[in-house]
Amino acid sequence: MTIALPIGHDSAVMMTTKLDLAGLKCPLPALKTRKTLKGLNSGERLEVYCTDPLAAIDIPNLLNETGDGLESIHRDGDGHVFLIRKK
């Protein structure tokens, strides 16, 4: 599921799209993340939640390929949350 939410930041409003990829296994989290990033505008953010342990390797590798920025990664329950900024 993808949800776009405005987030206030220093008097500007940034769009953050949330992508819940819980339960999907490699390579689907990376493929769905790539597809969603293609639809974003430069500067927009994507928050991705994945439960596949390989996503901790695959998502950063994907971002190295695309040039998009990984702002943060943290554990959340059984998964990882990636905050990505579109280049």
N, C-alpha and C positions, 0 to 999 in steps of 0.2 A: 504494500500500500504506500502511496506517495501523497504527502500532505505538504503544501506550501504555506508557511507561516511567516508573517512579518515580525521581525525582532528589532526593537528599538536599540539604537547604538549611537551615542554622541549626536543626538538630534537628527540622525539619518535613519531611515528604515531599510533594513536589509532583508531580503527574502532568503529563508532557509527551507529547503525541501527535505522532508524526512522520508527515509526509505527503510522499511522494516523487512529484512531478509531472513528473519528467524526461520530455522528449519531447512534452509536451502544449503546444499552441499556444493563443493568445488566442481565445476568452475562457475556455477550460476551467480554467486554473489559478485564476483568481479565483472561478469558479463552484464548483469543488470545495473551495476554501478556505472560502467562505461556508457551504457545506453542512456541512463538518466543524465549523466554529465553532459552528453552531447546536446541535450535539450535546454541546458541552462545558459544564461547570459554571463559574460565575464563579471567576476566579482561576487556572484551569487554563491551561496553555500549549500552544501549537501550533507545531511547527517544520516549516516548509514549504520543500522544495527544488524549485526551478523552473529549467528551462533556457531558457524563453522570455524573450528580452530585454525584452519588454513587461511582464513580471511586475513589474519594478522600478518601473513606473508604476502598474500595475493593482492590485497588492496594497495599497500604501499608500492609494490612492484608496478601495478597498473598506473599509479600516479606518476611514477618515474617515467613511464612511457608517454603519458598524456601531457605532462608538464603542469598538471593541476597541483595545488598545494594541500598538504596534510597539516591542518591546524592543530589537531589533537587526536589522540587515541586513548581510550580508557576501557577498563573492564566494567561490565554492568551485568550482574547476575551471571548467567551462563554464556554471555557473549561479549563482543567488543562493540564500542561505539566509535565511529570515525567521523570527524568533522573536517570536511573538505571544502576548499575554496576554488571555484572555477577560475582558470587563468584568463 
